């Protein structure tokens, strides 16, 4: 007679029941908070840049050679893979991946909080995070770009380090680095946890191996020299405070104020606990501080940079709420829900004039060119290529890479000599070897306008003639008989 199967341990049953109840709640909340993401075809130029990169890679382009950007390779590959499965006509596939990234981040934060402070804290951390995750300008919070995909990597690094899984923590740090360089900021709190938990030399070696192996593999799979240049050494001019200091500082203050308003339910408990007692969460404060440094790096203060602050802030608020009376938790949740509703309404209702301009410009490009024609859009909106379904005539998808206008800088350090090192000889060769059938000057009196860029001005004067205008953008076609 067969023996009856052993009943699962009570702890396993409790654990399963906990997640069976919490996961559906977090999934529904993640879907609700990402609804605006699916309401528009495009949220910002970064999405457009990545979409164009993915198409170029699918057509045989090589990353850091014929397809270039200052970012690591993970997100371009992610877009390429999503497009291979779902098609490149819309960003729905990557928007779904961004939703899953936010859900995974919330689950990891809930697991971290539950391990430290109990079941209720886990629920609080996951819910608070998702409510606050939309608390920026919608073009920053709802876009499927680099920072959104950093978040689960950094949360996973902390989750693994908290459980002394140093090799896995290193891999998670590497994934964050390969998503965007500033993702490496999470290494500081991970090292603190390694030190605090008295890890052996073997733990440190496993952590370092977990970081180094994936990064070196990514460099070898692409082009090692190009990988190092585009992700590390070639961005000195971009990561500079010189030029448009007041404009950049104003942007930083505005985005700080927006996120602070979104965190109206989180900040008061944290501040109150700081006044009353020490939370003891040194690693969380280090995570928050290192993320703040990541926001400061580059001196541009774009809103999406601030997304890295939200996971540690959600955990700090959860820690604080464990000390305060229960009514404080209710206040924090209600306040965060109200703020979340306001930001969702903003995302659904706010106009996007720049998208309307890019769409009209893309329609004009599509009408004036054949599907196989190469096009040069001289501007900072690479989404025009994607919307028009035309091949870029250059690997430099924005004028910013050639003039250092990137990041909204409009001061003295904009011009031909401030572009990415070595870019102009390559650009001139591209224009000579495969001249574009159409050039779109979308500078609209910006500091990188052709009259301020001698090489481009000579090209347009010698080989092109004005063929029309769309919203201030000038269209140039090749003159008959041009070589």
C-alpha positions as a Python dict, from the first residue, in 0.01 Angstrom:
ca = {
    (1, 'X'): (0, 0, 0),
    (2, 'X'): (145, 336, -106),
    (3, 'X'): (221, 584, 166),
    (4, 'X'): (32, 913, 156),
    (5, 'X'): (240, 1201, 21),
    (6, 'X'): (389, 1425, 281),
    (7, 'X'): (211, 1757, 328),
    (8, 'X'): (418, 2059, 230),
    (9, 'X'): (575, 2246, 522),
    (10, 'X'): (353, 2512, 674),
    (11, 'X'): (606, 2784, 587),
    (12, 'X'): (586, 2690, 217),
    (13, 'X'): (205, 2698, 227),
    (14, 'X'): (206, 3040, 393),
    (15, 'X'): (461, 3170, 144),
    (16, 'X'): (258, 3046, -154),
    (17, 'X'): (-66, 3188, -15),
    (18, 'X'): (99, 3524, 44),
    (19, 'X'): (219, 3561, -313),
    (20, 'X'): (-101, 3415, -456),
    (21, 'X'): (-287, 3707, -301),
    (22, 'X'): (-26, 3980, -357),
    (23, 'X'): (85, 3910, -715),
    (24, 'X'): (-258, 3968, -876),
    (25, 'X'): (-291, 4295, -684),
    (26, 'X'): (50, 4417, -801),
    (27, 'X'): (-17, 4299, -1158),
    (28, 'X'): (-345, 4491, -1177),
    (29, 'X'): (-184, 4800, -1027),
    (30, 'X'): (109, 4778, -1271),
    (31, 'X'): (-134, 4755, -1564),
    (32, 'X'): (-336, 5053, -1441),
    (33, 'X'): (-32, 5273, -1387),
    (34, 'X'): (100, 5193, -1736),
    (35, 'X'): (-226, 5264, -1923),
    (36, 'X'): (-102, 5604, -2057),
    (37, 'X'): (204, 5430, -2198),
    (38, 'X'): (-16, 5259, -2460),
    (39, 'X'): (-219, 5570, -2539),
    (40, 'X'): (34, 5728, -2777),
    (41, 'X'): (255, 5588, -3051),
    (42, 'X'): (566, 5758, -2909),
    (43, 'X'): (653, 5937, -2587),
    (44, 'X'): (998, 6089, -2640),
    (45, 'X'): (1296, 6096, -2880),
    (46, 'X'): (1474, 5821, -2685),
    (47, 'X'): (1201, 5577, -2786),
    (48, 'X'): (1238, 5696, -3144),
    (49, 'X'): (1616, 5655, -3132),
    (50, 'X'): (1588, 5301, -2998),
    (51, 'X'): (1324, 5208, -3256),
    (52, 'X'): (1547, 5330, -3541),
    (53, 'X'): (1849, 5152, -3394),
    (54, 'X'): (1654, 4827, -3372),
    (55, 'X'): (1555, 4848, -3738),
    (56, 'X'): (1914, 4921, -3841),
    (57, 'X'): (2039, 4624, -3638),
    (58, 'X'): (1773, 4400, -3795),
    (59, 'X'): (1892, 4514, -4139),
    (60, 'X'): (2249, 4402, -4067),
    (61, 'X'): (2387, 4702, -3881),
    (62, 'X'): (2665, 4650, -3626),
    (63, 'X'): (2640, 4808, -3283),
    (64, 'X'): (2910, 5071, -3211),
    (65, 'X'): (3019, 5061, -3574),
    (66, 'X'): (2734, 5139, -3814),
    (67, 'X'): (2476, 5177, -3533),
    (68, 'X'): (2599, 5410, -3260),
    (69, 'X'): (2485, 5570, -2937),
    (70, 'X'): (2636, 5662, -2602),
    (71, 'X'): (2439, 5389, -2426),
    (72, 'X'): (2522, 5023, -2349),
    (73, 'X'): (2372, 4752, -2570),
    (74, 'X'): (2098, 4590, -2361),
    (75, 'X'): (1801, 4811, -2452),
    (76, 'X'): (1877, 4831, -2828),
    (77, 'X'): (1895, 4451, -2827),
    (78, 'X'): (1571, 4437, -2630),
    (79, 'X'): (1397, 4654, -2890),
    (80, 'X'): (1544, 4446, -3172),
    (81, 'X'): (1418, 4125, -3014),
    (82, 'X'): (1072, 4269, -2946),
    (83, 'X'): (1045, 4393, -3305),
    (84, 'X'): (1153, 4053, -3439),
    (85, 'X'): (860, 3892, -3257),
    (86, 'X'): (591, 4158, -3284),
    (87, 'X'): (698, 4377, -3578),
    (88, 'X'): (845, 4727, -3577),
    (89, 'X'): (537, 4923, -3680),
    (90, 'X'): (444, 5002, -3317),
    (91, 'X'): (607, 5009, -2975),
    (92, 'X'): (340, 4796, -2811),
    (93, 'X'): (578, 4504, -2756),
    (94, 'X'): (840, 4710, -2572),
    (95, 'X'): (567, 4888, -2376),
    (96, 'X'): (455, 4546, -2250),
    (97, 'X'): (815, 4470, -2153),
    (98, 'X'): (834, 4802, -1965),
    (99, 'X'): (515, 4709, -1777),
    (100, 'X'): (667, 4374, -1682),
    (101, 'X'): (986, 4551, -1571),
    (102, 'X'): (785, 4769, -1334),
    (103, 'X'): (594, 4470, -1203),
    (104, 'X'): (914, 4275, -1143),
    (105, 'X'): (1064, 4571, -960),
    (106, 'X'): (759, 4593, -734),
    (107, 'X'): (773, 4219, -659),
    (108, 'X'): (1143, 4234, -570),
    (109, 'X'): (1088, 4534, -343),
    (110, 'X'): (795, 4357, -177),
    (111, 'X'): (1013, 4051, -118),
    (112, 'X'): (1292, 4263, 29),
    (113, 'X'): (1055, 4445, 262),
    (114, 'X'): (877, 4126, 369),
    (115, 'X'): (1207, 3958, 459),
    (116, 'X'): (1304, 4253, 678),
    (117, 'X'): (980, 4374, 834),
    (118, 'X'): (708, 4118, 773),
    (119, 'X'): (412, 4045, 544),
    (120, 'X'): (244, 4382, 578),
    (121, 'X'): (564, 4565, 489),
    (122, 'X'): (596, 4359, 171),
    (123, 'X'): (250, 4462, 56),
    (124, 'X'): (321, 4824, 148),
    (125, 'X'): (649, 4840, -44),
    (126, 'X'): (510, 4686, -362),
    (127, 'X'): (198, 4903, -369),
    (128, 'X'): (374, 5227, -276),
    (129, 'X'): (636, 5172, -543),
    (130, 'X'): (386, 5124, -824),
    (131, 'X'): (178, 5422, -713),
    (132, 'X'): (481, 5651, -718),
    (133, 'X'): (641, 5500, -1030),
    (134, 'X'): (437, 5733, -1256),
    (135, 'X'): (528, 6047, -1061),
    (136, 'X'): (712, 6238, -1331),
    (137, 'X'): (631, 6409, -1658),
    (138, 'X'): (453, 6134, -1857),
    (139, 'X'): (713, 6146, -2133),
    (140, 'X'): (967, 6040, -1867),
    (141, 'X'): (758, 5800, -1659),
    (142, 'X'): (561, 5625, -1936),
    (143, 'X'): (830, 5585, -2203),
    (144, 'X'): (990, 5243, -2256),
    (145, 'X'): (1347, 5364, -2231),
    (146, 'X'): (1669, 5295, -2046),
    (147, 'X'): (1580, 5393, -1690),
    (148, 'X'): (1265, 5179, -1674),
    (149, 'X'): (1472, 4871, -1756),
    (150, 'X'): (1742, 4965, -1505),
    (151, 'X'): (1497, 4938, -1216),
    (152, 'X'): (1443, 4559, -1200),
    (153, 'X'): (1818, 4507, -1239),
    (154, 'X'): (1904, 4730, -944),
    (155, 'X'): (1626, 4581, -732),
    (156, 'X'): (1749, 4232, -820),
    (157, 'X'): (2103, 4327, -719),
    (158, 'X'): (1981, 4435, -375),
    (159, 'X'): (1757, 4127, -344),
    (160, 'X'): (2045, 3892, -419),
    (161, 'X'): (2289, 4077, -194),
    (162, 'X'): (2038, 4068, 91),
    (163, 'X'): (2042, 3687, 58),
    (164, 'X'): (2422, 3666, 18),
    (165, 'X'): (2398, 3543, -339),
    (166, 'X'): (2702, 3738, -446),
    (167, 'X'): (2752, 3593, -792),
    (168, 'X'): (2390, 3661, -884),
    (169, 'X'): (2416, 4009, -732),
    (170, 'X'): (2714, 4077, -957),
    (171, 'X'): (2522, 3963, -1264),
    (172, 'X'): (2234, 4194, -1168),
    (173, 'X'): (2475, 4487, -1129),
    (174, 'X'): (2621, 4402, -1471),
    (175, 'X'): (2273, 4398, -1624),
    (176, 'X'): (2209, 4742, -1476),
    (177, 'X'): (2538, 4868, -1620),
    (178, 'X'): (2460, 4717, -1960),
    (179, 'X'): (2124, 4894, -1956),
    (180, 'X'): (2270, 5234, -1874),
    (181, 'X'): (2599, 5334, -1718),
    (182, 'X'): (2436, 5499, -1416),
    (183, 'X'): (2279, 5165, -1324),
    (184, 'X'): (2616, 5077, -1175),
    (185, 'X'): (2537, 5306, -882),
    (186, 'X'): (2371, 5011, -707),
    (187, 'X'): (2716, 4856, -660),
    (188, 'X'): (2777, 5082, -356),
    (189, 'X'): (2494, 4944, -138),
    (190, 'X'): (2572, 4592, -260),
    (191, 'X'): (2932, 4632, -140),
    (192, 'X'): (2804, 4764, 190),
    (193, 'X'): (2586, 4455, 235),
    (194, 'X'): (2881, 4235, 149),
    (195, 'X'): (3091, 4411, 414),
    (196, 'X'): (2818, 4413, 679),
    (197, 'X'): (2740, 4046, 637),
    (198, 'X'): (3106, 3955, 677),
    (199, 'X'): (3139, 3789, 341),
    (200, 'X'): (3461, 3605, 270),
    (201, 'X'): (3709, 3684, -4),
    (202, 'X'): (3529, 3424, -212),
    (203, 'X'): (3208, 3629, -190),
    (204, 'X'): (3387, 3937, -320),
    (205, 'X'): (3541, 3736, -604),
    (206, 'X'): (3201, 3595, -700),
    (207, 'X'): (3053, 3944, -699),
    (208, 'X'): (3330, 4081, -920),
    (209, 'X'): (3313, 3783, -1156),
    (210, 'X'): (2937, 3832, -1184),
    (211, 'X'): (2997, 4191, -1295),
    (212, 'X'): (3301, 4147, -1519),
    (213, 'X'): (3200, 3840, -1721),
    (214, 'X'): (2873, 3982, -1865),
    (215, 'X'): (3029, 4322, -1938),
    (216, 'X'): (3330, 4170, -2114),
    (217, 'X'): (3102, 3936, -2306),
    (218, 'X'): (2893, 4230, -2429),
    (219, 'X'): (3210, 4410, -2538),
    (220, 'X'): (3334, 4106, -2728),
    (221, 'X'): (2999, 4039, -2894),
    (222, 'X'): (2994, 4396, -3028),
    (223, 'X'): (3324, 4574, -3093),
    (224, 'X'): (3551, 4607, -2786),
    (225, 'X'): (3709, 4936, -2892),
    (226, 'X'): (3378, 5082, -3005),
    (227, 'X'): (3204, 4957, -2692),
    (228, 'X'): (3462, 5127, -2469),
    (229, 'X'): (3455, 5450, -2671),
    (230, 'X'): (3079, 5493, -2699),
    (231, 'X'): (2990, 5385, -2346),
    (232, 'X'): (3285, 5527, -2148),
    (233, 'X'): (3555, 5741, -2306),
    (234, 'X'): (3367, 5923, -2582),
    (235, 'X'): (3119, 6121, -2373),
    (236, 'X'): (3338, 6380, -2200),
    (237, 'X'): (3183, 6675, -2383),
    (238, 'X'): (2830, 6547, -2318),
    (239, 'X'): (2891, 6500, -1944),
    (240, 'X'): (2979, 6864, -1889),
    (241, 'X'): (2812, 7143, -1695),
    (242, 'X'): (2931, 7411, -1936),
    (243, 'X'): (2662, 7562, -2156),
    (244, 'X'): (2305, 7655, -2062),
    (245, 'X'): (2373, 7628, -1689),
    (246, 'X'): (2059, 7817, -1588),
    (247, 'X'): (1842, 7616, -1827),
    (248, 'X'): (1978, 7287, -1695),
    (249, 'X'): (1947, 7393, -1330),
    (250, 'X'): (1589, 7503, -1387),
    (251, 'X'): (1509, 7164, -1540),
    (252, 'X'): (1663, 6992, -1240),
    (253, 'X'): (1461, 7200, -993),
    (254, 'X'): (1137, 7144, -1185),
    (255, 'X'): (1183, 6767, -1206),
    (256, 'X'): (1282, 6750, -839),
    (257, 'X'): (965, 6940, -750),
    (258, 'X'): (749, 6710, -965),
    (259, 'X'): (888, 6394, -805),
    (260, 'X'): (859, 6545, -457),
    (261, 'X'): (492, 6619, -523),
    (262, 'X'): (439, 6262, -645),
    (263, 'X'): (604, 6134, -327),
    (264, 'X'): (383, 6342, -97),
    (265, 'X'): (274, 6021, 75),
    (266, 'X'): (629, 5886, 119),
    (267, 'X'): (842, 6182, 221),
    (268, 'X'): (658, 6282, 546),
    (269, 'X'): (697, 5941, 717),
    (270, 'X'): (1065, 5925, 622),
    (271, 'X'): (1129, 6276, 754),
    (272, 'X'): (932, 6208, 1072),
    (273, 'X'): (1125, 5891, 1149),
    (274, 'X'): (1454, 6069, 1086),
    (275, 'X'): (1351, 6316, 1354),
    (276, 'X'): (1240, 6048, 1600),
    (277, 'X'): (1472, 5753, 1554),
    (278, 'X'): (1726, 5589, 1330),
    (279, 'X'): (1585, 5334, 1087),
    (280, 'X'): (1906, 5132, 1072),
    (281, 'X'): (1858, 5085, 696),
    (282, 'X'): (2209, 5199, 601),
    (283, 'X'): (2210, 5002, 276),
    (284, 'X'): (1883, 5167, 168),
    (285, 'X'): (2022, 5513, 238),
    (286, 'X'): (2335, 5423, 41),
    (287, 'X'): (2113, 5302, -243),
    (288, 'X'): (1920, 5629, -237),
    (289, 'X'): (2238, 5840, -215),
    (290, 'X'): (2416, 5655, -496),
    (291, 'X'): (2103, 5688, -711),
    (292, 'X'): (2100, 6062, -639),
    (293, 'X'): (2460, 6082, -759),
    (294, 'X'): (2354, 5895, -1074),
    (295, 'X'): (2088, 6162, -1134),
    (296, 'X'): (2354, 6432, -1102),
    (297, 'X'): (2605, 6269, -1337),
    (298, 'X'): (2614, 6436, -1676),
    (299, 'X'): (2453, 6754, -1538),
    (300, 'X'): (2139, 6728, -1750),
    (301, 'X'): (1871, 6639, -1491),
    (302, 'X'): (1622, 6486, -1734),
    (303, 'X'): (1309, 6360, -1565),
    (304, 'X'): (1366, 5994, -1650),
    (305, 'X'): (1696, 6007, -1460),
    (306, 'X'): (1493, 6046, -1140),
    (307, 'X'): (1328, 5705, -1179),
    (308, 'X'): (1630, 5546, -1008),
    (309, 'X'): (1539, 5725, -685),
    (310, 'X'): (1196, 5566, -651),
    (311, 'X'): (1279, 5205, -547),
    (312, 'X'): (1503, 5298, -249),
    (313, 'X'): (1262, 5575, -152),
    (314, 'X'): (970, 5329, -147),
    (315, 'X'): (1166, 5097, 82),
    (316, 'X'): (1274, 5381, 311),
    (317, 'X'): (913, 5492, 343),
    (318, 'X'): (810, 5133, 417),
    (319, 'X'): (1076, 5110, 689),
    (320, 'X'): (956, 5437, 841),
    (321, 'X'): (593, 5328, 841),
    (322, 'X'): (679, 5022, 1050),
    (323, 'X'): (767, 5256, 1338),
    (324, 'X'): (480, 5503, 1303),
    (325, 'X'): (115, 5451, 1405),
    (326, 'X'): (-103, 5259, 1157),
    (327, 'X'): (-301, 5568, 1057),
    (328, 'X'): (20, 5699, 901),
    (329, 'X'): (20, 5402, 665),
    (330, 'X'): (-337, 5472, 560),
    (331, 'X'): (-249, 5838, 500),
    (332, 'X'): (56, 5743, 293),
    (333, 'X'): (-142, 5500, 76),
    (334, 'X'): (-436, 5736, 20),
    (335, 'X'): (-209, 6031, -58),
    (336, 'X'): (1, 5824, -299),
    (337, 'X'): (-312, 5692, -472),
    (338, 'X'): (-446, 6046, -521),
    (339, 'X'): (-113, 6166, -660),
    (340, 'X'): (-98, 5862, -888),
    (341, 'X'): (-446, 5942, -1023),
    (342, 'X'): (-339, 6297, -1103),
    (343, 'X'): (-31, 6181, -1291),
    (344, 'X'): (-232, 5922, -1485),
    (345, 'X'): (-477, 6193, -1589),
    (346, 'X'): (-183, 6407, -1698),
    (347, 'X'): (-49, 6121, -1908),
    (348, 'X'): (-384, 6059, -2076),
    (349, 'X'): (-483, 6420, -2139),
    (350, 'X'): (-165, 6621, -2195),
    (351, 'X'): (-102, 6729, -2558),
    (352, 'X'): (218, 6633, -2743),
    (353, 'X'): (298, 6908, -2993),
    (354, 'X'): (644, 6769, -3071),
    (355, 'X'): (494, 6433, -3172),
    (356, 'X'): (247, 6610, -3399),
    (357, 'X'): (536, 6794, -3565),
    (358, 'X'): (739, 6475, -3610),
    (359, 'X'): (435, 6299, -3759),
    (360, 'X'): (370, 6577, -4013),
    (361, 'X'): (737, 6584, -4103),
    (362, 'X'): (747, 6206, -4145),
    (363, 'X'): (444, 6219, -4374),
    (364, 'X'): (622, 6475, -4592),
    (365, 'X'): (938, 6261, -4601),
    (366, 'X'): (739, 5951, -4699),
    (367, 'X'): (563, 6138, -4981),
    (368, 'X'): (884, 6277, -5130),
    (369, 'X'): (1095, 5960, -5115),
    (370, 'X'): (1077, 5595, -5219),
    (371, 'X'): (1099, 5315, -4959),
    (372, 'X'): (1460, 5237, -5052),
    (373, 'X'): (1583, 5598, -5037),
    (374, 'X'): (1820, 5719, -4767),
    (375, 'X'): (1721, 6030, -4574),
    (376, 'X'): (1910, 6269, -4347),
    (377, 'X'): (1709, 6439, -4073),
    (378, 'X'): (1923, 6717, -3928),
    (379, 'X'): (1765, 6759, -3587),
    (380, 'X'): (1714, 6597, -3248),
    (381, 'X'): (1401, 6395, -3328),
    (382, 'X'): (1517, 6059, -3472),
    (383, 'X'): (1162, 5929, -3447),
    (384, 'X'): (1104, 6094, -3787),
    (385, 'X'): (1296, 5808, -3951),
    (386, 'X'): (1082, 5548, -3773),
    (387, 'X'): (752, 5722, -3842),
    (388, 'X'): (842, 5768, -4211),
    (389, 'X'): (986, 5414, -4241),
    (390, 'X'): (1297, 5544, -4414),
    (391, 'X'): (1662, 5441, -4377),
    (392, 'X'): (1893, 5700, -4214),
    (393, 'X'): (2172, 5822, -4439),
    (394, 'X'): (2410, 5837, -4141),
    (395, 'X'): (2488, 5631, -3833),
    (396, 'X'): (2455, 5956, -3636),
    (397, 'X'): (2081, 5970, -3579),
    (398, 'X'): (2075, 6315, -3420),
    (399, 'X'): (2256, 6639, -3484),
    (400, 'X'): (2351, 6629, -3117),
    (401, 'X'): (2616, 6362, -3173),
    (402, 'X'): (2778, 6583, -3436),
    (403, 'X'): (2746, 6916, -3254),
    (404, 'X'): (2716, 6837, -2878),
    (405, 'X'): (2367, 6985, -2868),
    (406, 'X'): (2254, 6669, -2692),
    (407, 'X'): (2086, 6726, -2361),
    (408, 'X'): (1930, 7057, -2450),
    (409, 'X'): (2261, 7240, -2432),
    (410, 'X'): (2237, 7560, -2634),
    (411, 'X'): (2535, 7755, -2507),
    (412, 'X'): (2885, 7812, -2646),
    (413, 'X'): (2990, 7445, -2663),
    (414, 'X'): (2771, 7361, -2963),
    (415, 'X'): (2926, 7328, -3306),
    (416, 'X'): (3121, 7112, -3543),
    (417, 'X'): (3433, 7101, -3328),
    (418, 'X'): (3236, 6984, -3022),
    (419, 'X'): (3089, 6673, -3184),
    (420, 'X'): (3186, 6319, -3091),
    (421, 'X'): (3554, 6267, -3160),
    (422, 'X'): (3613, 6146, -3516),
    (423, 'X'): (3249, 6181, -3616),
    (424, 'X'): (3280, 6445, -3886),
    (425, 'X'): (3524, 6259, -4117),
    (426, 'X'): (3292, 5956, -4095),
    (427, 'X'): (2987, 6172, -4162),
    (428, 'X'): (3146, 6335, -4469),
    (429, 'X'): (3236, 5991, -4603),
    (430, 'X'): (2877, 5874, -4553),
    (431, 'X'): (2742, 6177, -4739),
    (432, 'X'): (2986, 6119, -5025),
    (433, 'X'): (2942, 5742, -5057),
    (434, 'X'): (2565, 5724, -5010),
    (435, 'X'): (2426, 6077, -5050),
    (436, 'X'): (2074, 6111, -4910),
    (437, 'X'): (1788, 6158, -5153),
    (438, 'X'): (1634, 6408, -4910),
    (439, 'X'): (1781, 6625, -4635),
    (440, 'X'): (1549, 6762, -4369),
    (441, 'X'): (1677, 7064, -4180),
    (442, 'X'): (1473, 7040, -3861),
    (443, 'X'): (1699, 7273, -3662),
    (444, 'X'): (1447, 7561, -3673),
    (445, 'X'): (1701, 7830, -3575),
    (446, 'X'): (1866, 7614, -3306),
    (447, 'X'): (2242, 7660, -3242),
    (448, 'X'): (2320, 7364, -3472),
    (449, 'X'): (2143, 7520, -3774),
    (450, 'X'): (2328, 7458, -4107),
    (451, 'X'): (2442, 7819, -4134),
    (452, 'X'): (2649, 7757, -3819),
    (453, 'X'): (2786, 7419, -3935),
    (454, 'X'): (3029, 7477, -4227),
    (455, 'X'): (3051, 7118, -4352),
    (456, 'X'): (2675, 7075, -4372),
    (457, 'X'): (2626, 7420, -4523),
    (458, 'X'): (2873, 7341, -4802),
    (459, 'X'): (2700, 7010, -4874),
    (460, 'X'): (2357, 7171, -4902),
    (461, 'X'): (2485, 7462, -5111),
    (462, 'X'): (2673, 7241, -5357),
    (463, 'X'): (2433, 6952, -5412),
    (464, 'X'): (2082, 7033, -5287),
    (465, 'X'): (1799, 7275, -5346),
    (466, 'X'): (1505, 7375, -5129),
    (467, 'X'): (1192, 7172, -5207),
    (468, 'X'): (949, 7277, -4936),
    (469, 'X'): (887, 7347, -4570),
    (470, 'X'): (692, 7174, -4291),
    (471, 'X'): (634, 7359, -3963),
    (472, 'X'): (959, 7549, -4005),
    (473, 'X'): (1161, 7243, -4110),
    (474, 'X'): (1319, 7289, -4456),
    (475, 'X'): (1328, 7002, -4707),
    (476, 'X'): (1618, 6975, -4951),
    (477, 'X'): (1632, 6746, -5257),
    (478, 'X'): (1938, 6663, -5463),
    (479, 'X'): (1986, 6882, -5766),
    (480, 'X'): (1967, 6713, -6106),
    (481, 'X'): (2317, 6620, -6218),
    (482, 'X'): (2470, 6609, -5871),
    (483, 'X'): (2729, 6336, -5848),
}
